Amino acid sequence: MSKEKSIDIINEINRMKKDKNAIILAHYYQTGDIQDIADFVGDSLALSQKAAANDADIILFAGVKFMAETAKILAPEKKVLLPDINAGCSLADSCKAKDFKKFLKENPGRTVITYVNTTAEIKALSDISCTSSNAVQIVKSLPEKEKIIFAPDRNLGNYVLNQTGRDIIIWNGTCHVHEEFSLEAILKLKEENKNAKVIVHPECELPIRMIADFIGSTAALLSFTKKNGAKCFIVATEPGIIHQMKKESHGKIFIPAPPKDSTCGCSECNFMKLITMEKIYRCIKTEKPEINVNKKIIEAAHKPIQRMLEISEQLGL
């Protein structure tokens, strides 16, 4: 797309946002141009908080489907749009409602904590939602003897288990981005950049987490790079966050951690990258595709998300 056409599209998007009282919420894993046009950019927790509290009539979500569903659950009176209905999530897809119901029956009497990276149907079967920003704190906020089910990410679940020592049964789901980082490639990068800090998302596998200088959610990783004195960081999460890291820390070097069996140099989320500026333009113009969630599902799914937000507020997260 030419620079002139890009400017025209951005101007039209901004005009329509104003005319329609719409806001664009974008995840850190979107491309830089989309992050720059968004009214708010954040991780899953911050986006949930923003979706629950805004004055817009329309929320356009530059992210993936479970995020747009979460916005609709928190603000059912608003019109929620997703520029590409195929923008799903491998982690959410790894936990189907039919299978999860069976899993819950096989493991009764446990508090069900599910990652926000799940469908609305899974949230409706849960007691508390969580994100990578607050999962450890939410588990710690519960009584020590409380038995827990954690779903769907096995790597984040094991990280929470290691951090809390609680009685947790973990669903066996994974994220295609965070599961694919190459330990050997990261160690090679570390050898080539001896003063670099390795920063890692908790959805990564244990060997990757073991070599990390810091483990945290996308927002926590961003904060760490701003505050830490290091000049070089090897970033083991979706590389979209590097756009914000560069904006916040001029002069620092950010190297995306490579995936296994690939020479591309980074591990992108195929679903996040389905969203483009042209699709945002068409979406806000036509107000389609629109995300709708069954009213009964909204009622059931709202409770665990609201409980997550309340606990997060109490803990200052």
C-alpha positions as protocol buffer text, in pm:
chain_id: "A"
residue {
  index: 1
  type: MET
  ca { x: 0 y: 0 z: 0 }
}
residue {
  index: 2
  type: SER
  ca { x: 135 y: 343 z: -97 }
}
residue {
  index: 3
  type: LYS
  ca { x: 210 y: 602 z: 170 }
}
residue {
  index: 4
  type: GLU
  ca { x: -60 y: 832 z: 28 }
}
residue {
  index: 5
  type: LYS
  ca { x: -326 y: 559 z: 37 }
}
residue {
  index: 6
  type: SER
  ca { x: -222 y: 462 z: 389 }
}
residue {
  index: 7
  type: ILE
  ca { x: -265 y: 822 z: 507 }
}
residue {
  index: 8
  type: ASP
  ca { x: -606 y: 841 z: 337 }
}
residue {
  index: 9
  type: ILE
  ca { x: -723 y: 522 z: 508 }
}
residue {
  index: 10
  type: ILE
  ca { x: -599 y: 640 z: 848 }
}
residue {
  index: 11
  type: ASN
  ca { x: -775 y: 975 z: 803 }
}
residue {
  index: 12
  type: GLU
  ca { x: -1098 y: 801 z: 706 }
}
residue {
  index: 13
  type: ILE
  ca { x: -1076 y: 564 z: 1003 }
}
residue {
  index: 14
  type: ASN
  ca { x: -1026 y: 858 z: 1239 }
}
residue {
  index: 15
  type: ARG
  ca { x: -1318 y: 1044 z: 1082 }
}
residue {
  index: 16
  type: MET
  ca { x: -1552 y: 746 z: 1111 }
}
residue {
  index: 17
  type: LYS
  ca { x: -1443 y: 681 z: 1471 }
}
residue {
  index: 18
  type: LYS
  ca { x: -1550 y: 1032 z: 1561 }
}
residue {
  index: 19
  type: ASP
  ca { x: -1876 y: 1020 z: 1365 }
}
residue {
  index: 20
  type: LYS
  ca { x: -1977 y: 682 z: 1508 }
}
residue {
  index: 21
  type: ASN
  ca { x: -1841 y: 731 z: 1862 }
}
residue {
  index: 22
  type: ALA
  ca { x: -1619 y: 426 z: 1814 }
}
residue {
  index: 23
  type: ILE
  ca { x: -1292 y: 329 z: 1978 }
}
residue {
  index: 24
  type: ILE
  ca { x: -1021 y: 91 z: 1862 }
}
residue {
  index: 25
  type: LEU
  ca { x: -866 y: -139 z: 2121 }
}
residue {
  index: 26
  type: ALA
  ca { x: -547 y: -312 z: 2005 }
}
residue {
  index: 27
  type: HIS
  ca { x: -335 y: -586 z: 2154 }
}
residue {
  index: 28
  type: TYR
  ca { x: 43 y: -553 z: 2179 }
}
residue {
  index: 29
  type: TYR
  ca { x: 77 y: -833 z: 1922 }
}
residue {
  index: 30
  type: GLN
  ca { x: -76 y: -625 z: 1641 }
}
residue {
  index: 31
  type: THR
  ca { x: 150 y: -466 z: 1381 }
}
residue {
  index: 32
  type: GLY
  ca { x: 298 y: -127 z: 1466 }
}
residue {
  index: 33
  type: ASP
  ca { x: 74 y: 76 z: 1232 }
}
residue {
  index: 34
  type: ILE
  ca { x: -237 y: -67 z: 1397 }
}
residue {
  index: 35
  type: GLN
  ca { x: -102 y: -5 z: 1746 }
}
residue {
  index: 36
  type: ASP
  ca { x: -36 y: 357 z: 1646 }
}
residue {
  index: 37
  type: ILE
  ca { x: -392 y: 419 z: 1527 }
}
residue {
  index: 38
  type: ALA
  ca { x: -556 y: 254 z: 1828 }
}
residue {
  index: 39
  type: ASP
  ca { x: -718 y: 453 z: 2108 }
}
residue {
  index: 40
  type: PHE
  ca { x: -576 y: 208 z: 2358 }
}
residue {
  index: 41
  type: VAL
  ca { x: -303 y: -58 z: 2335 }
}
residue {
  index: 42
  type: GLY
  ca { x: -250 y: -319 z: 2603 }
}
residue {
  index: 43
  type: ASP
  ca { x: -231 y: -678 z: 2717 }
}
residue {
  index: 44
  type: SER
  ca { x: -535 y: -895 z: 2789 }
}
residue {
  index: 45
  type: LEU
  ca { x: -593 y: -762 z: 3142 }
}
residue {
  index: 46
  type: ALA
  ca { x: -567 y: -395 z: 3044 }
}
residue {
  index: 47
  type: LEU
  ca { x: -787 y: -451 z: 2738 }
}
residue {
  index: 48
  type: SER
  ca { x: -1052 y: -623 z: 2953 }
}
residue {
  index: 49
  type: GLN
  ca { x: -1043 y: -331 z: 3196 }
}
residue {
  index: 50
  type: LYS
  ca { x: -1077 y: -82 z: 2910 }
}
residue {
  index: 51
  type: ALA
  ca { x: -1362 y: -278 z: 2747 }
}
residue {
  index: 52
  type: ALA
  ca { x: -1550 y: -269 z: 3078 }
}
residue {
  index: 53
  type: ALA
  ca { x: -1514 y: 109 z: 3118 }
}
residue {
  index: 54
  type: ASN
  ca { x: -1550 y: 338 z: 2818 }
}
residue {
  index: 55
  type: ASP
  ca { x: -1805 y: 580 z: 2672 }
}
residue {
  index: 56
  type: ALA
  ca { x: -1803 y: 448 z: 2316 }
}
residue {
  index: 57
  type: ASP
  ca { x: -2102 y: 308 z: 2129 }
}
residue {
  index: 58
  type: ILE
  ca { x: -1880 y: 83 z: 1918 }
}
residue {
  index: 59
  type: ILE
  ca { x: -1571 y: -114 z: 2020 }
}
residue {
  index: 60
  type: LEU
  ca { x: -1355 y: -229 z: 1731 }
}
residue {
  index: 61
  type: PHE
  ca { x: -1114 y: -493 z: 1855 }
}
residue {
  index: 62
  type: ALA
  ca { x: -780 y: -519 z: 1678 }
}
residue {
  index: 63
  type: GLY
  ca { x: -701 y: -856 z: 1828 }
}
residue {
  index: 64
  type: VAL
  ca { x: -848 y: -1204 z: 1818 }
}
residue {
  index: 65
  type: LYS
  ca { x: -1197 y: -1344 z: 1868 }
}
residue {
  index: 66
  type: PHE
  ca { x: -1181 y: -1434 z: 2237 }
}
residue {
  index: 67
  type: MET
  ca { x: -1081 y: -1073 z: 2312 }
}
residue {
  index: 68
  type: ALA
  ca { x: -1378 y: -936 z: 2119 }
}
residue {
  index: 69
  type: GLU
  ca { x: -1605 y: -1186 z: 2295 }
}
residue {
  index: 70
  type: THR
  ca { x: -1470 y: -1070 z: 2630 }
}
residue {
  index: 71
  type: ALA
  ca { x: -1550 y: -711 z: 2535 }
}
residue {
  index: 72
  type: LYS
  ca { x: -1906 y: -811 z: 2442 }
}
residue {
  index: 73
  type: ILE
  ca { x: -1949 y: -999 z: 2771 }
}
residue {
  index: 74
  type: LEU
  ca { x: -1832 y: -696 z: 2968 }
}
residue {
  index: 75
  type: ALA
  ca { x: -2027 y: -444 z: 2759 }
}
residue {
  index: 76
  type: PRO
  ca { x: -2324 y: -629 z: 2606 }
}
residue {
  index: 77
  type: GLU
  ca { x: -2503 y: -303 z: 2524 }
}
residue {
  index: 78
  type: LYS
  ca { x: -2223 y: -194 z: 2289 }
}
residue {
  index: 79
  type: LYS
  ca { x: -2161 y: -304 z: 1932 }
}
residue {
  index: 80
  type: VAL
  ca { x: -1836 y: -502 z: 1920 }
}
residue {
  index: 81
  type: LEU
  ca { x: -1657 y: -546 z: 1589 }
}
residue {
  index: 82
  type: LEU
  ca { x: -1372 y: -776 z: 1483 }
}
residue {
  index: 83
  type: PRO
  ca { x: -1208 y: -690 z: 1147 }
}
residue {
  index: 84
  type: ASP
  ca { x: -1149 y: -1056 z: 1055 }
}
residue {
  index: 85
  type: ILE
  ca { x: -1382 y: -1322 z: 1194 }
}
residue {
  index: 86
  type: ASN
  ca { x: -1113 y: -1584 z: 1129 }
}
residue {
  index: 87
  type: ALA
  ca { x: -879 y: -1423 z: 1384 }
}
residue {
  index: 88
  type: GLY
  ca { x: -894 y: -1709 z: 1632 }
}
residue {
  index: 89
  type: CYS
  ca { x: -647 y: -1848 z: 1885 }
}
residue {
  index: 90
  type: SER
  ca { x: -466 y: -2181 z: 1890 }
}
residue {
  index: 91
  type: LEU
  ca { x: -478 y: -2182 z: 2271 }
}
residue {
  index: 92
  type: ALA
  ca { x: -853 y: -2119 z: 2283 }
}
residue {
  index: 93
  type: ASP
  ca { x: -901 y: -2387 z: 2017 }
}
residue {
  index: 94
  type: SER
  ca { x: -715 y: -2638 z: 2236 }
}
residue {
  index: 95
  type: CYS
  ca { x: -998 y: -2632 z: 2492 }
}
residue {
  index: 96
  type: LYS
  ca { x: -1339 y: -2726 z: 2352 }
}
residue {
  index: 97
  type: ALA
  ca { x: -1649 y: -2684 z: 2571 }
}
residue {
  index: 98
  type: LYS
  ca { x: -1761 y: -3047 z: 2530 }
}
residue {
  index: 99
  type: ASP
  ca { x: -1421 y: -3180 z: 2635 }
}
residue {
  index: 100
  type: PHE
  ca { x: -1386 y: -2932 z: 2919 }
}
residue {
  index: 101
  type: LYS
  ca { x: -1726 y: -3025 z: 3065 }
}
residue {
  index: 102
  type: LYS
  ca { x: -1611 y: -3388 z: 3077 }
}
residue {
  index: 103
  type: PHE
  ca { x: -1284 y: -3281 z: 3240 }
}
residue {
  index: 104
  type: LEU
  ca { x: -1475 y: -3091 z: 3509 }
}
residue {
  index: 105
  type: LYS
  ca { x: -1695 y: -3393 z: 3583 }
}
residue {
  index: 106
  type: GLU
  ca { x: -1384 y: -3609 z: 3620 }
}
residue {
  index: 107
  type: ASN
  ca { x: -1231 y: -3358 z: 3865 }
}
residue {
  index: 108
  type: PRO
  ca { x: -1517 y: -3232 z: 4086 }
}
residue {
  index: 109
  type: GLY
  ca { x: -1495 y: -3000 z: 4384 }
}
residue {
  index: 110
  type: ARG
  ca { x: -1229 y: -2768 z: 4245 }
}
residue {
  index: 111
  type: THR
  ca { x: -1230 y: -2394 z: 4180 }
}
residue {
  index: 112
  type: VAL
  ca { x: -1211 y: -2347 z: 3804 }
}
residue {
  index: 113
  type: ILE
  ca { x: -968 y: -2077 z: 3691 }
}
residue {
  index: 114
  type: THR
  ca { x: -947 y: -2025 z: 3317 }
}
residue {
  index: 115
  type: TYR
  ca { x: -715 y: -1805 z: 3119 }
}
residue {
  index: 116
  type: VAL
  ca { x: -882 y: -1523 z: 2928 }
}
residue {
  index: 117
  type: ASN
  ca { x: -752 y: -1695 z: 2611 }
}
residue {
  index: 118
  type: THR
  ca { x: -1064 y: -1912 z: 2598 }
}
residue {
  index: 119
  type: THR
  ca { x: -1402 y: -1904 z: 2427 }
}
residue {
  index: 120
  type: ALA
  ca { x: -1706 y: -1749 z: 2591 }
}
residue {
  index: 121
  type: GLU
  ca { x: -1841 y: -2102 z: 2649 }
}
residue {
  index: 122
  type: ILE
  ca { x: -1534 y: -2198 z: 2853 }
}
residue {
  index: 123
  type: LYS
  ca { x: -1556 y: -1879 z: 3057 }
}
residue {
  index: 124
  type: ALA
  ca { x: -1918 y: -1963 z: 3131 }
}
residue {
  index: 125
  type: LEU
  ca { x: -1801 y: -2289 z: 3293 }
}
residue {
  index: 126
  type: SER
  ca { x: -1546 y: -2108 z: 3512 }
}
residue {
  index: 127
  type: ASP
  ca { x: -1533 y: -1957 z: 3859 }
}
residue {
  index: 128
  type: ILE
  ca { x: -1258 y: -1703 z: 3789 }
}
residue {
  index: 129
  type: SER
  ca { x: -1088 y: -1578 z: 3474 }
}
residue {
  index: 130
  type: CYS
  ca { x: -723 y: -1472 z: 3471 }
}
residue {
  index: 131
  type: THR
  ca { x: -453 y: -1333 z: 3246 }
}
residue {
  index: 132
  type: SER
  ca { x: -79 y: -1384 z: 3248 }
}
residue {
  index: 133
  type: SER
  ca { x: -58 y: -1052 z: 3435 }
}
residue {
  index: 134
  type: ASN
  ca { x: -259 y: -1173 z: 3733 }
}
residue {
  index: 135
  type: ALA
  ca { x: -273 y: -1555 z: 3729 }
}
residue {
  index: 136
  type: VAL
  ca { x: -21 y: -1605 z: 4011 }
}
residue {
  index: 137
  type: GLN
  ca { x: -179 y: -1335 z: 4228 }
}
residue {
  index: 138
  type: ILE
  ca { x: -531 y: -1467 z: 4174 }
}
residue {
  index: 139
  type: VAL
  ca { x: -430 y: -1817 z: 4282 }
}
residue {
  index: 140
  type: LYS
  ca { x: -247 y: -1677 z: 4585 }
}
residue {
  index: 141
  type: SER
  ca { x: -557 y: -1478 z: 4680 }
}
residue {
  index: 142
  type: LEU
  ca { x: -750 y: -1802 z: 4736 }
}
residue {
  index: 143
  type: PRO
  ca { x: -733 y: -2005 z: 5061 }
}
residue {
  index: 144
  type: GLU
  ca { x: -418 y: -2220 z: 5071 }
}
residue {
  index: 145
  type: LYS
  ca { x: -607 y: -2549 z: 5084 }
}
residue {
  index: 146
  type: GLU
  ca { x: -839 y: -2466 z: 4795 }
}
residue {
  index: 147
  type: LYS
  ca { x: -820 y: -2718 z: 4512 }
}
residue {
  index: 148
  type: ILE
  ca { x: -794 y: -2568 z: 4166 }
}
residue {
  index: 149
  type: ILE
  ca { x: -836 y: -2652 z: 3799 }
}
residue {
  index: 150
  type: PHE
  ca { x: -632 y: -2430 z: 3567 }
}
residue {
  index: 151
  type: ALA
  ca { x: -700 y: -2416 z: 3194 }
}
residue {
  index: 152
  type: PRO
  ca { x: -610 y: -2414 z: 2914 }
}
residue {
  index: 153
  type: ASP
  ca { x: -236 y: -2331 z: 2894 }
}
residue {
  index: 154
  type: ARG
  ca { x: -16 y: -2603 z: 3042 }
}
residue {
  index: 155
  type: ASN
  ca { x: 296 y: -2386 z: 3045 }
}
residue {
  index: 156
  type: LEU
  ca { x: 133 y: -2094 z: 3224 }
}
residue {
  index: 157
  type: GLY
  ca { x: -40 y: -2344 z: 3453 }
}
residue {
  index: 158
  type: ASN
  ca { x: 290 y: -2507 z: 3546 }
}
residue {
  index: 159
  type: TYR
  ca { x: 446 y: -2165 z: 3601 }
}
residue {
  index: 160
  type: VAL
  ca { x: 161 y: -2076 z: 3840 }
}
residue {
  index: 161
  type: LEU
  ca { x: 199 y: -2413 z: 4013 }
}
residue {
  index: 162
  type: ASN
  ca { x: 572 y: -2357 z: 4062 }
}
residue {
  index: 163
  type: GLN
  ca { x: 515 y: -2005 z: 4193 }
}
residue {
  index: 164
  type: THR
  ca { x: 238 y: -2095 z: 4437 }
}
residue {
  index: 165
  type: GLY
  ca { x: 281 y: -2463 z: 4530 }
}
residue {
  index: 166
  type: ARG
  ca { x: -98 y: -2502 z: 4528 }
}
residue {
  index: 167
  type: ASP
  ca { x: -306 y: -2812 z: 4449 }
}
residue {
  index: 168
  type: ILE
  ca { x: -366 y: -2750 z: 4078 }
}
residue {
  index: 169
  type: ILE
  ca { x: -481 y: -2981 z: 3801 }
}
residue {
  index: 170
  type: ILE
  ca { x: -382 y: -2838 z: 3463 }
}
residue {
  index: 171
  type: TRP
  ca { x: -551 y: -2870 z: 3124 }
}
residue {
  index: 172
  type: ASN
  ca { x: -316 y: -2974 z: 2845 }
}
residue {
  index: 173
  type: GLY
  ca { x: -340 y: -2679 z: 2604 }
}
residue {
  index: 174
  type: THR
  ca { x: -73 y: -2466 z: 2435 }
}
residue {
  index: 175
  type: CYS
  ca { x: -14 y: -2149 z: 2235 }
}
residue {
  index: 176
  type: HIS
  ca { x: 148 y: -2207 z: 1896 }
}
residue {
  index: 177
  type: VAL
  ca { x: 367 y: -1897 z: 1936 }
}
residue {
  index: 178
  type: HIS
  ca { x: 505 y: -1954 z: 2285 }
}
residue {
  index: 179
  type: GLU
  ca { x: 542 y: -2330 z: 2244 }
}
residue {
  index: 180
  type: GLU
  ca { x: 775 y: -2293 z: 1946 }
}
residue {
  index: 181
  type: PHE
  ca { x: 1073 y: -2095 z: 2073 }
}
residue {
  index: 182
  type: SER
  ca { x: 1409 y: -2263 z: 2018 }
}
residue {
  index: 183
  type: LEU
  ca { x: 1625 y: -2304 z: 2329 }
}
residue {
  index: 184
  type: GLU
  ca { x: 1936 y: -2360 z: 2117 }
}
residue {
  index: 185
  type: ALA
  ca { x: 1875 y: -2049 z: 1908 }
}
residue {
  index: 186
  type: ILE
  ca { x: 1817 y: -1833 z: 2215 }
}
residue {
  index: 187
  type: LEU
  ca { x: 2136 y: -1963 z: 2378 }
}
residue {
  index: 188
  type: LYS
  ca { x: 2324 y: -1885 z: 2056 }
}
residue {
  index: 189
  type: LEU
  ca { x: 2186 y: -1531 z: 2056 }
}
residue {
  index: 190
  type: LYS
  ca { x: 2285 y: -1497 z: 2420 }
}
residue {
  index: 191
  type: GLU
  ca { x: 2640 y: -1605 z: 2336 }
}
residue {
  index: 192
  type: GLU
  ca { x: 2654 y: -1351 z: 2054 }
}
residue {
  index: 193
  type: ASN
  ca { x: 2511 y: -1076 z: 2275 }
}
residue {
  index: 194
  type: LYS
  ca { x: 2669 y: -1147 z: 2613 }
}
residue {
  index: 195
  type: ASN
  ca { x: 2513 y: -852 z: 2796 }
}
residue {
  index: 196
  type: ALA
  ca { x: 2162 y: -917 z: 2665 }
}
residue {
  index: 197
  type: LYS
  ca { x: 1878 y: -996 z: 2902 }
}
residue {
  index: 198
  type: VAL
  ca { x: 1650 y: -1285 z: 2807 }
}
residue {
  index: 199
  type: ILE
  ca { x: 1290 y: -1191 z: 2880 }
}
residue {
  index: 200
  type: VAL
  ca { x: 1023 y: -1459 z: 2855 }
}
residue {
  index: 201
  type: HIS
  ca { x: 644 y: -1491 z: 2862 }
}
residue {
  index: 202
  type: PRO
  ca { x: 515 y: -1752 z: 3111 }
}
residue {
  index: 203
  type: GLU
  ca { x: 336 y: -1936 z: 2829 }
}
residue {
  index: 204
  type: CYS
  ca { x: 679 y: -2052 z: 2710 }
}
residue {
  index: 205
  type: GLU
  ca { x: 804 y: -2402 z: 2783 }
}
residue {
  index: 206
  type: LEU
  ca { x: 1000 y: -2473 z: 3102 }
}
residue {
  index: 207
  type: PRO
  ca { x: 1349 y: -2490 z: 2937 }
}
residue {
  index: 208
  type: ILE
  ca { x: 1293 y: -2141 z: 2794 }
}
residue {
  index: 209
  type: ARG
  ca { x: 1172 y: -2008 z: 3129 }
}
residue {
  index: 210
  type: MET
  ca { x: 1475 y: -2162 z: 3303 }
}
residue {
  index: 211
  type: ILE
  ca { x: 1721 y: -1945 z: 3107 }
}
residue {
  index: 212
  type: ALA
  ca { x: 1519 y: -1626 z: 3152 }
}
residue {
  index: 213
  type: ASP
  ca { x: 1647 y: -1318 z: 3328 }
}
residue {
  index: 214
  type: PHE
  ca { x: 1286 y: -1209 z: 3368 }
}
residue {
  index: 215
  type: ILE
  ca { x: 947 y: -1381 z: 3322 }
}
residue {
  index: 216
  type: GLY
  ca { x: 626 y: -1182 z: 3282 }
}
residue {
  index: 217
  type: SER
  ca { x: 318 y: -1091 z: 3083 }
}
residue {
  index: 218
  type: THR
  ca { x: 353 y: -870 z: 2778 }
}
residue {
  index: 219
  type: ALA
  ca { x: 284 y: -562 z: 2990 }
}
residue {
  index: 220
  type: ALA
  ca { x: 538 y: -677 z: 3252 }
}
residue {
  index: 221
  type: LEU
  ca { x: 800 y: -742 z: 2984 }
}
residue {
  index: 222
  type: LEU
  ca { x: 745 y: -393 z: 2845 }
}
residue {
  index: 223
  type: SER
  ca { x: 779 y: -240 z: 3191 }
}
residue {
  index: 224
  type: PHE
  ca { x: 1097 y: -440 z: 3260 }
}
residue {
  index: 225
  type: THR
  ca { x: 1267 y: -317 z: 2943 }
}
residue {
  index: 226
  type: LYS
  ca { x: 1187 y: 44 z: 3035 }
}
residue {
  index: 227
  type: LYS
  ca { x: 1321 y: 19 z: 3389 }
}
residue {
  index: 228
  type: ASN
  ca { x: 1615 y: -217 z: 3344 }
}
residue {
  index: 229
  type: GLY
  ca { x: 1956 y: -71 z: 3263 }
}
residue {
  index: 230
  type: ALA
  ca { x: 2045 y: -332 z: 3001 }
}
residue {
  index: 231
  type: LYS
  ca { x: 2084 y: -209 z: 2642 }
}
residue {
  index: 232
  type: CYS
  ca { x: 1992 y: -535 z: 2469 }
}
residue {
  index: 233
  type: PHE
  ca { x: 1701 y: -777 z: 2521 }
}
residue {
  index: 234
  type: ILE
  ca { x: 1618 y: -1114 z: 2365 }
}
residue {
  index: 235
  type: VAL
  ca { x: 1239 y: -1119 z: 2361 }
}
residue {
  index: 236
  type: ALA
  ca { x: 1061 y: -1457 z: 2388 }
}
residue {
  index: 237
  type: THR
  ca { x: 704 y: -1359 z: 2312 }
}
residue {
  index: 238
  type: GLU
  ca { x: 513 y: -1249 z: 2002 }
}
residue {
  index: 239
  type: PRO
  ca { x: 732 y: -979 z: 1841 }
}
residue {
  index: 240
  type: GLY
  ca { x: 452 y: -723 z: 1807 }
}
residue {
  index: 241
  type: ILE
  ca { x: 539 y: -601 z: 2157 }
}
residue {
  index: 242
  type: ILE
  ca { x: 880 y: -488 z: 2029 }
}
residue {
  index: 243
  type: HIS
  ca { x: 709 y: -192 z: 1857 }
}
residue {
  index: 244
  type: GLN
  ca { x: 610 y: -54 z: 2199 }
}
residue {
  index: 245
  type: MET
  ca { x: 947 y: -145 z: 2351 }
}
residue {
  index: 246
  type: LYS
  ca { x: 1127 y: 61 z: 2087 }
}
residue {
  index: 247
  type: LYS
  ca { x: 890 y: 354 z: 2139 }
}
residue {
  index: 248
  type: GLU
  ca { x: 941 y: 347 z: 2515 }
}
residue {
  index: 249
  type: SER
  ca { x: 1319 y: 283 z: 2515 }
}
residue {
  index: 250
  type: HIS
  ca { x: 1500 y: 468 z: 2238 }
}
residue {
  index: 251
  type: GLY
  ca { x: 1850 y: 338 z: 2169 }
}
residue {
  index: 252
  type: LYS
  ca { x: 1795 y: -8 z: 2318 }
}
residue {
  index: 253
  type: ILE
  ca { x: 1819 y: -321 z: 2104 }
}
residue {
  index: 254
  type: PHE
  ca { x: 1539 y: -580 z: 2097 }
}
residue {
  index: 255
  type: ILE
  ca { x: 1599 y: -919 z: 1935 }
}
residue {
  index: 256
  type: PRO
  ca { x: 1298 y: -1146 z: 1873 }
}
residue {
  index: 257
  type: ALA
  ca { x: 1361 y: -1501 z: 1993 }
}
residue {
  index: 258
  type: PRO
  ca { x: 1357 y: -1745 z: 1698 }
}
residue {
  index: 259
  type: PRO
  ca { x: 1120 y: -2041 z: 1671 }
}
residue {
  index: 260
  type: LYS
  ca { x: 1223 y: -2404 z: 1624 }
}
residue {
  index: 261
  type: ASP
  ca { x: 1299 y: -2529 z: 1272 }
}
residue {
  index: 262
  type: SER
  ca { x: 1283 y: -2185 z: 1116 }
}
residue {
  index: 263
  type: THR
  ca { x: 1515 y: -1918 z: 990 }
}
residue {
  index: 264
  type: CYS
  ca { x: 1255 y: -1636 z: 990 }
}
residue {
  index: 265
  type: GLY
  ca { x: 1395 y: -1493 z: 1312 }
}
residue {
  index: 266
  type: CYS
  ca { x: 1068 y: -1447 z: 1497 }
}
residue {
  index: 267
  type: SER
  ca { x: 758 y: -1636 z: 1606 }
}
residue {
  index: 268
  type: GLU
  ca { x: 450 y: -1444 z: 1497 }
}
residue {
  index: 269
  type: CYS
  ca { x: 87 y: -1516 z: 1584 }
}
residue {
  index: 270
  type: ASN
  ca { x: -76 y: -1603 z: 1253 }
}
residue {
  index: 271
  type: PHE
  ca { x: -417 y: -1507 z: 1391 }
}
residue {
  index: 272
  type: MET
  ca { x: -315 y: -1163 z: 1524 }
}
residue {
  index: 273
  type: LYS
  ca { x: -157 y: -1078 z: 1192 }
}
residue {
  index: 274
  type: LEU
  ca { x: -486 y: -1139 z: 1007 }
}
residue {
  index: 275
  type: ILE
  ca { x: -590 y: -791 z: 1118 }
}
residue {
  index: 276
  type: THR
  ca { x: -480 y: -521 z: 872 }
}
residue {
  index: 277
  type: MET
  ca { x: -542 y: -149 z: 832 }
}
residue {
  index: 278
  type: GLU
  ca { x: -760 y: -212 z: 525 }
}
residue {
  index: 279
  type: LYS
  ca { x: -975 y: -460 z: 720 }
}
residue {
  index: 280
  type: ILE
  ca { x: -1013 y: -210 z: 1004 }
}
residue {
  index: 281
  type: TYR
  ca { x: -1127 y: 51 z: 750 }
}
residue {
  index: 282
  type: ARG
  ca { x: -1387 y: -183 z: 596 }
}
residue {
  index: 283
  type: CYS
  ca { x: -1498 y: -302 z: 939 }
}
residue {
  index: 284
  type: ILE
  ca { x: -1565 y: 40 z: 1085 }
}
residue {
  index: 285
  type: LYS
  ca { x: -1730 y: 152 z: 759 }
}
residue {
  index: 286
  type: THR
  ca { x: -1973 y: -142 z: 733 }
}
residue {
  index: 287
  type: GLU
  ca { x: -1985 y: -220 z: 1108 }
}
residue {
  index: 288
  type: LYS
  ca { x: -1923 y: -584 z: 1022 }
}
residue {
  index: 289
  type: PRO
  ca { x: -1822 y: -849 z: 1125 }
}
residue {
  index: 290
  type: GLU
  ca { x: -2007 y: -795 z: 1452 }
}
residue {
  index: 291
  type: ILE
  ca { x: -1943 y: -1018 z: 1753 }
}
residue {
  index: 292
  type: ASN
  ca { x: -2252 y: -1149 z: 1929 }
}
residue {
  index: 293
  type: VAL
  ca { x: -2265 y: -1382 z: 2229 }
}
residue {
  index: 294
  type: ASN
  ca { x: -2567 y: -1576 z: 2354 }
}
residue {
  index: 295
  type: LYS
  ca { x: -2735 y: -1393 z: 2646 }
}
residue {
  index: 296
  type: LYS
  ca { x: -2717 y: -1694 z: 2877 }
}
residue {
  index: 297
  type: ILE
  ca { x: -2348 y: -1735 z: 2799 }
}
residue {
  index: 298
  type: ILE
  ca { x: -2295 y: -1362 z: 2867 }
}
residue {
  index: 299
  type: GLU
  ca { x: -2462 y: -1393 z: 3208 }
}
residue {
  index: 300
  type: ALA
  ca { x: -2256 y: -1698 z: 3306 }
}
residue {
  index: 301
  type: ALA
  ca { x: -1927 y: -1575 z: 3157 }
}
residue {
  index: 302
  type: HIS
  ca { x: -1956 y: -1228 z: 3307 }
}
residue {
  index: 303
  type: LYS
  ca { x: -1919 y: -1359 z: 3663 }
}
residue {
  index: 304
  type: PRO
  ca { x: -1566 y: -1507 z: 3635 }
}
residue {
  index: 305
  type: ILE
  ca { x: -1440 y: -1209 z: 3435 }
}
residue {
  index: 306
  type: GLN
  ca { x: -1589 y: -964 z: 3683 }
}
residue {
  index: 307
  type: ARG
  ca { x: -1437 y: -1159 z: 3972 }
}
residue {
  index: 308
  type: MET
  ca { x: -1097 y: -1137 z: 3799 }
}
residue {
  index: 309
  type: LEU
  ca { x: -1134 y: -761 z: 3759 }
}
residue {
  index: 310
  type: GLU
  ca { x: -1238 y: -718 z: 4121 }
}
residue {
  index: 311
  type: ILE
  ca { x: -946 y: -924 z: 4255 }
}
residue {
  index: 312
  type: SER
  ca { x: -707 y: -736 z: 4025 }
}
residue {
  index: 313
  type: GLU
  ca { x: -839 y: -402 z: 4151 }
}
residue {
  index: 314
  type: GLN
  ca { x: -804 y: -514 z: 4513 }
}
residue {
  index: 315
  type: LEU
  ca { x: -444 y: -619 z: 4446 }
}
residue {
  index: 316
  type: GLY
  ca { x: -366 y: -300 z: 4255 }
}
residue {
  index: 317
  type: LEU
  ca { x: -301 y: -479 z: 3927 }
}
